[in-house]
């Protein structure tokens, strides 16, 4: 690119960066004109159609709600639970969810101290931990421990049985 072309581009950039003059009263004038426009009442036909569509949507949702979905044949239901008094959130992270701290939240039991979630897993061995309040990583106190991970924290291990295990 030649020197005159660079100079031209630089001048265009400087011109585009300059604030454009705006009438300070413009917003008020626009709103005044909008408020002066007469409101058109909705026709009864449109209101009826809207109401019927909404009712049909609700009916479709209620009728289409599936029952409990059985786990795939090769998956097992594994319940993870943790007593965490005073916790506001608890999630489980592990090999099965790429250690994602938001994918598998636990639900608080009625007692308020116990947290639980059921996860469908294929047969295998999985390392996991709990994350309390989004920051504190805790191994499962009732499960076997693995050796410390790459970050020096111990994890727990669960083995999901299968025909071949």
C-alpha positions as CSV (number, residue, x, y, z in Angstrom):
1,X,0.0,0.0,0.0
2,X,1.4,3.4,-1.0
3,X,2.0,6.3,1.4
4,X,-0.8,8.4,-0.2
5,X,-3.3,5.5,0.2
6,X,-2.3,5.1,3.9
7,X,-2.8,8.8,4.5
8,X,-6.2,8.7,2.8
9,X,-7.3,5.7,4.9
10,X,-6.1,7.5,8.1
11,X,-8.1,10.6,7.3
12,X,-11.2,8.5,6.6
13,X,-10.8,6.8,9.9
14,X,-10.3,10.1,11.8
15,X,-13.4,11.5,10.1
16,X,-15.5,8.4,11.0
17,X,-14.4,8.7,14.6
18,X,-15.6,12.3,15.0
19,X,-18.9,12.5,16.8
20,X,-21.8,13.3,14.6
21,X,-23.8,16.4,15.6
22,X,-27.2,15.4,17.0
23,X,-30.1,17.7,17.9
24,X,-30.6,17.4,21.7
25,X,-34.3,17.9,21.2
26,X,-34.7,15.0,18.6
27,X,-35.7,12.3,21.1
28,X,-38.4,14.5,22.7
29,X,-39.8,15.4,19.2
30,X,-39.9,11.7,18.2
31,X,-41.7,10.7,21.4
32,X,-44.2,13.5,21.0
33,X,-45.0,12.3,17.5
34,X,-45.4,8.7,18.6
35,X,-47.7,9.7,21.4
36,X,-49.9,11.7,19.1
37,X,-50.5,8.7,16.8
38,X,-54.0,7.2,17.4
39,X,-54.0,3.8,18.9
40,X,-55.8,1.3,16.8
41,X,-57.9,-1.1,18.8
42,X,-57.3,-4.8,18.2
43,X,-60.1,-6.4,16.3
44,X,-62.1,-9.0,18.1
45,X,-61.1,-11.5,15.4
46,X,-57.4,-11.1,16.1
47,X,-58.0,-11.3,19.9
48,X,-60.0,-14.5,19.4
49,X,-57.4,-16.0,17.2
50,X,-54.6,-15.1,19.6
51,X,-56.5,-16.6,22.5
52,X,-57.3,-19.8,20.6
53,X,-53.6,-20.2,19.6
54,X,-52.5,-19.8,23.1
55,X,-55.0,-22.4,24.4
56,X,-54.0,-24.8,21.6
57,X,-50.3,-24.4,22.6
58,X,-51.1,-25.1,26.3
59,X,-53.2,-28.1,25.4
60,X,-50.4,-29.5,23.1
61,X,-47.9,-29.1,25.9
62,X,-50.1,-30.9,28.4
63,X,-51.0,-33.7,26.1
64,X,-47.4,-34.2,24.7
65,X,-45.8,-34.5,28.1
66,X,-44.0,-37.8,28.1
67,X,-43.9,-40.1,31.0
68,X,-40.6,-41.1,32.6
69,X,-38.1,-42.1,30.0
70,X,-36.5,-45.5,30.8
71,X,-32.7,-45.5,30.7
72,X,-31.0,-46.9,27.6
73,X,-30.5,-50.6,28.0
74,X,-26.8,-50.3,28.5
75,X,-27.0,-47.4,31.0
76,X,-27.5,-47.6,34.8
77,X,-29.0,-45.1,37.1
78,X,-26.4,-43.9,39.6
79,X,-27.4,-41.7,42.5
80,X,-24.9,-39.2,43.8
81,X,-25.6,-37.6,47.2
82,X,-23.8,-35.3,49.6
83,X,-24.6,-33.9,53.0
84,X,-23.7,-30.2,52.7
85,X,-25.2,-28.1,55.5
86,X,-25.3,-24.4,54.6
87,X,-24.6,-25.0,50.9
88,X,-26.5,-22.9,48.4
89,X,-25.5,-25.1,45.3
90,X,-24.0,-28.5,44.8
91,X,-23.0,-30.0,41.5
92,X,-21.2,-33.2,40.6
93,X,-18.3,-33.2,38.1
94,X,-16.4,-36.1,36.6
95,X,-15.3,-38.1,33.7
96,X,-18.9,-38.5,32.6
97,X,-19.6,-34.8,32.1
98,X,-16.1,-33.4,31.2
99,X,-15.7,-32.0,34.7
100,X,-18.3,-29.3,33.8
101,X,-19.4,-27.5,37.0
102,X,-22.8,-26.5,35.6
103,X,-23.9,-29.6,33.8
104,X,-25.1,-31.8,36.7
105,X,-26.6,-29.9,39.6
106,X,-27.9,-31.7,42.7
107,X,-31.3,-31.0,44.2
108,X,-31.6,-30.1,47.8
109,X,-33.7,-32.6,49.8
110,X,-36.5,-31.4,52.0
111,X,-34.3,-31.7,55.1
112,X,-32.1,-28.9,53.6
113,X,-28.7,-30.6,54.3
114,X,-28.8,-33.4,51.8
115,X,-28.3,-33.0,48.1
116,X,-29.1,-35.7,45.4
117,X,-29.0,-36.3,41.7
118,X,-29.4,-39.4,39.5
119,X,-27.2,-39.8,36.5
120,X,-27.5,-42.4,33.7
121,X,-24.1,-43.9,33.0
122,X,-22.9,-46.7,30.8
123,X,-20.8,-49.4,32.5
124,X,-17.4,-48.3,33.4
125,X,-15.2,-46.6,36.0
126,X,-15.6,-42.9,36.7
127,X,-13.6,-40.4,38.7
128,X,-15.8,-37.6,40.2
129,X,-16.1,-34.9,42.9
130,X,-18.7,-32.5,44.2
131,X,-18.5,-28.7,43.8
132,X,-20.1,-26.8,46.7
133,X,-21.2,-23.2,46.1
134,X,-19.4,-23.2,42.8
135,X,-15.9,-23.1,44.3
136,X,-15.2,-25.8,46.9
137,X,-14.3,-29.2,45.3
138,X,-15.1,-32.0,47.7
139,X,-14.6,-35.8,47.3
140,X,-17.5,-38.1,48.1
141,X,-17.0,-39.0,51.8
142,X,-18.7,-42.4,51.4
143,X,-17.0,-43.5,48.1
144,X,-13.5,-44.9,47.4
145,X,-10.9,-42.2,46.6
146,X,-8.6,-42.1,43.7
147,X,-5.1,-40.8,43.7
148,X,-4.7,-37.0,43.6
149,X,-5.5,-35.5,40.2
150,X,-3.3,-33.2,38.2
151,X,-4.2,-30.3,40.5
152,X,-3.4,-32.2,43.7
153,X,-7.1,-32.8,44.8
154,X,-8.3,-36.2,45.6
155,X,-11.4,-37.4,43.7
156,X,-13.8,-40.2,44.3
157,X,-14.4,-43.2,42.0
158,X,-17.6,-45.1,41.1
159,X,-17.8,-48.3,39.1
160,X,-21.0,-48.8,37.1
161,X,-21.6,-52.5,36.6
162,X,-22.4,-54.1,33.3
163,X,-22.8,-57.6,31.9
164,X,-19.0,-57.7,31.2
165,X,-17.8,-56.2,34.5
